[in-house]
Amino acid sequence: MYGIFNGAPLRDVGSLRTISLEGLTRHTFTVIGGPFPPLEQQLRLDEPALLILSSRQIEGRVIQYSADLTGYEITIESRD
């Protein structure tokens, strides 16, 4: 699926998991593919985040991310 993260276009969002905790919601998504500098420039812990997908919009702050040769995993936390 395609998307946009803080203005950076994402070609291949592989999965999206949502977990609700007392007053908070965490959305973890993966981006499949190798190094992608426009995305890496947007990844800052505890900074505002906006993920736009075809079916929804998620706004919050980045609380965790990781990257390897196969892609990225990013978690956005928002208050309910």
C-alpha atoms as an extended CHARMM CRD file, in Angstrom:
* protein
*
        80  EXT
         1         1  MET       CA              0.0000000000        0.0000000000        0.0000000000  PROA      1               0.0000000000
         2         2  TYR       CA              1.1770000000        3.5470000000       -0.6680000000  PROA      2               0.0000000000
         3         3  GLY       CA              1.3320000000        6.3330000000        1.8940000000  PROA      3               0.0000000000
         4         4  ILE       CA              2.9470000000        9.5710000000        3.0080000000  PROA      4               0.0000000000
         5         5  PHE       CA              4.9240000000       10.0400000000        6.2320000000  PROA      5               0.0000000000
         6         6  ASN       CA              5.6000000000       13.6730000000        7.2160000000  PROA      6               0.0000000000
         7         7  GLY       CA              5.6650000000       14.5990000000        3.5320000000  PROA      7               0.0000000000
         8         8  ALA       CA              7.8830000000       11.7070000000        2.4060000000  PROA      8               0.0000000000
         9         9  PRO       CA              6.1200000000        9.4080000000       -0.0960000000  PROA      9               0.0000000000
        10        10  LEU       CA              6.1810000000        5.7320000000        0.8750000000  PROA      10              0.0000000000
        11        11  ARG       CA              6.1000000000        3.1750000000       -1.9210000000  PROA      11              0.0000000000
        12        12  ASP       CA              5.4570000000       -0.0150000000        0.0110000000  PROA      12              0.0000000000
        13        13  VAL       CA              3.8230000000        0.0650000000        3.4550000000  PROA      13              0.0000000000
        14        14  GLY       CA              3.7960000000       -3.6220000000        4.3370000000  PROA      14              0.0000000000
        15        15  SER       CA              1.6700000000       -3.8150000000        7.4680000000  PROA      15              0.0000000000
        16        16  LEU       CA             -0.0800000000       -1.6930000000       10.0730000000  PROA      16              0.0000000000
        17        17  ARG       CA             -0.7790000000       -2.8820000000       13.6280000000  PROA      17              0.0000000000
        18        18  THR       CA             -2.7980000000       -0.8560000000       16.1310000000  PROA      18              0.0000000000
        19        19  ILE       CA             -2.7540000000       -1.3760000000       19.8990000000  PROA      19              0.0000000000
        20        20  SER       CA             -4.9110000000        0.6490000000       22.3010000000  PROA      20              0.0000000000
        21        21  LEU       CA             -3.6970000000        1.1860000000       25.8430000000  PROA      21              0.0000000000
        22        22  GLU       CA             -5.3100000000        3.3050000000       28.5720000000  PROA      22              0.0000000000
        23        23  GLY       CA             -5.7930000000        6.6110000000       26.7670000000  PROA      23              0.0000000000
        24        24  LEU       CA             -3.0910000000        5.9270000000       24.1710000000  PROA      24              0.0000000000
        25        25  THR       CA             -3.0520000000        4.2520000000       20.7930000000  PROA      25              0.0000000000
        26        26  ARG       CA              0.1210000000        2.8960000000       19.1850000000  PROA      26              0.0000000000
        27        27  HSD       CA              0.2990000000        2.3450000000       15.4520000000  PROA      27              0.0000000000
        28        28  THR       CA              3.2560000000        0.3170000000       14.1830000000  PROA      28              0.0000000000
        29        29  PHE       CA              3.8580000000        0.1040000000       10.4600000000  PROA      29              0.0000000000
        30        30  THR       CA              6.5450000000       -1.3340000000        8.2250000000  PROA      30              0.0000000000
        31        31  VAL       CA              8.0240000000        0.1060000000        5.0750000000  PROA      31              0.0000000000
        32        32  ILE       CA              9.5520000000       -2.5450000000        2.8410000000  PROA      32              0.0000000000
        33        33  GLY       CA             12.7260000000       -1.7720000000        0.9180000000  PROA      33              0.0000000000
        34        34  GLY       CA             16.3080000000       -0.7320000000        1.3900000000  PROA      34              0.0000000000
        35        35  PRO       CA             17.6580000000        2.6320000000        2.5210000000  PROA      35              0.0000000000
        36        36  PHE       CA             15.2900000000        5.5320000000        1.8090000000  PROA      36              0.0000000000
        37        37  PRO       CA             16.9350000000        8.8920000000        2.7290000000  PROA      37              0.0000000000
        38        38  PRO       CA             13.7280000000       11.0260000000        2.4840000000  PROA      38              0.0000000000
        39        39  LEU       CA             12.1290000000        8.8240000000        5.1650000000  PROA      39              0.0000000000
        40        40  GLU       CA             15.2580000000        8.7480000000        7.3340000000  PROA      40              0.0000000000
        41        41  GLN       CA             15.3050000000       12.5510000000        7.4040000000  PROA      41              0.0000000000
        42        42  GLN       CA             11.8270000000       12.4950000000        8.9860000000  PROA      42              0.0000000000
        43        43  LEU       CA             12.5890000000        9.9080000000       11.7060000000  PROA      43              0.0000000000
        44        44  ARG       CA             13.1950000000       11.7050000000       14.9940000000  PROA      44              0.0000000000
        45        45  LEU       CA             12.1220000000       10.2770000000       18.3400000000  PROA      45              0.0000000000
        46        46  ASP       CA              9.4140000000       12.1990000000       20.1980000000  PROA      46              0.0000000000
        47        47  GLU       CA              8.7650000000       14.4200000000       17.1690000000  PROA      47              0.0000000000
        48        48  PRO       CA              5.3620000000       15.0080000000       15.5360000000  PROA      48              0.0000000000
        49        49  ALA       CA              4.3280000000       12.4190000000       12.9660000000  PROA      49              0.0000000000
        50        50  LEU       CA              1.6290000000       12.2920000000       10.3220000000  PROA      50              0.0000000000
        51        51  LEU       CA              1.0270000000        9.0890000000        8.3780000000  PROA      51              0.0000000000
        52        52  ILE       CA             -1.4690000000        9.2960000000        5.5240000000  PROA      52              0.0000000000
        53        53  LEU       CA             -2.7020000000        6.0600000000        3.9730000000  PROA      53              0.0000000000
        54        54  SER       CA             -5.4610000000        5.5530000000        1.4460000000  PROA      54              0.0000000000
        55        55  SER       CA             -7.9040000000        4.4530000000        4.1460000000  PROA      55              0.0000000000
        56        56  ARG       CA             -6.8910000000        6.5830000000        7.1560000000  PROA      56              0.0000000000
        57        57  GLN       CA             -4.7840000000        9.3410000000        8.6440000000  PROA      57              0.0000000000
        58        58  ILE       CA             -2.7070000000        8.8060000000       11.8090000000  PROA      58              0.0000000000
        59        59  GLU       CA             -1.3090000000       11.7180000000       13.7830000000  PROA      59              0.0000000000
        60        60  GLY       CA              0.8830000000       11.5340000000       16.8750000000  PROA      60              0.0000000000
        61        61  ARG       CA              4.5650000000       11.3400000000       17.7490000000  PROA      61              0.0000000000
        62        62  VAL       CA              7.3160000000        8.8840000000       16.8460000000  PROA      62              0.0000000000
        63        63  ILE       CA              8.1470000000        6.7420000000       19.8740000000  PROA      63              0.0000000000
        64        64  GLN       CA             10.2120000000        4.0010000000       18.2210000000  PROA      64              0.0000000000
        65        65  TYR       CA             11.7880000000        3.1140000000       14.9040000000  PROA      65              0.0000000000
        66        66  SER       CA             14.2650000000        0.6310000000       13.5360000000  PROA      66              0.0000000000
        67        67  ALA       CA             15.8480000000        0.0010000000       10.1730000000  PROA      67              0.0000000000
        68        68  ASP       CA             17.7450000000       -2.7840000000        8.4720000000  PROA      68              0.0000000000
        69        69  LEU       CA             18.5100000000       -3.8580000000        4.9160000000  PROA      69              0.0000000000
        70        70  THR       CA             14.9310000000       -5.0460000000        4.3470000000  PROA      70              0.0000000000
        71        71  GLY       CA             13.1420000000       -1.8890000000        5.4900000000  PROA      71              0.0000000000
        72        72  TYR       CA             11.8390000000        0.1070000000        8.4400000000  PROA      72              0.0000000000
        73        73  GLU       CA              9.4930000000       -0.3920000000       11.3770000000  PROA      73              0.0000000000
        74        74  ILE       CA              8.0310000000        2.7850000000       12.8760000000  PROA      74              0.0000000000
        75        75  THR       CA              5.6810000000        3.2850000000       15.8500000000  PROA      75              0.0000000000
        76        76  ILE       CA              3.5100000000        6.3740000000       16.2520000000  PROA      76              0.0000000000
        77        77  GLU       CA              1.7210000000        7.0320000000       19.5560000000  PROA      77              0.0000000000
        78        78  SER       CA             -1.3810000000        9.2100000000       19.8080000000  PROA      78              0.0000000000
        79        79  ARG       CA             -3.6720000000       10.1760000000       22.6510000000  PROA      79              0.0000000000
        80        80  ASP       CA             -7.2970000000        9.0570000000       22.4810000000  PROA      80              0.0000000000
